[in-house]
């Protein structure tokens, strides 16, 4: 889909293992010489499956380094090197770099998290150096990359220190930088900002770019309102949406901050239950704008997202393909 829309450089931060998926990418590689595609491998079987495609252009791959008990990724330095050597031995697979996804680390203790992330990045660096020493990379520029939106300061510092005695590029894959939120990532980025040296800090902070607006359908009790969105419309896997603004439609409509005490207590399939102070002016037909937590699980619910200016005039629309 991305290639169809004109994207010529794609890093698929996942593995290709099904014959259909491998064949479809192989066709694009062979039909479009300008298509720059990279995917991940973490096992000998993953390399074997790519090799079996036997197309014209080889697959560029990143060696994924994992941690015990984590998600995907080769466990340990020697197993990782075995995968890298298999890629080097295959004429149809070329090792372009090393990768990890440290975003799975998330505990309540920021100090423990930092120690785990830095240990993981040290392991990645050790694998990268071994690959360079054995001349396993088949690329003009080695790619060192990690994903996650909570520790990209640690990633940037650690990966930029890796000296492979050849040209390298550090790539951050922090998805939530584009949208941010008022919950999960707001908390994690606050920790990140606290880690930054004073000279790196800038006024302000990341601002959430996504809002979900609902209309008040009912005010059945003084301290209660129901909006016309629910689980089908907004993320709720980590935190419930948070009311931030409200507006009364009309010629003089304007978005105003909500009072203290507004809270979404629960979501139904297509309704949000909002607890408000008994004195709240909110009426049937009014609009309530909510911040979200975890943008991914909001974006997968909307095929069309409107872009607005500061006056909430629609100026563009974005299609999504989650």
Helices and strands as residue ranges (DSSP letters): E 9-15, H 19-31, E 36-41, H 44-51, E 59-64, H 77-89, E 93-101, G 102-104, H 110-133, E 142-147, H 152-160, E 168-173, G 175-178, H 184-195, G 198-200, E 212-221, E 224-227, E 242-247, E 256-257, E 263-267, E 272-275, E 287-291, H 296-299, E 304-308, E 314-319
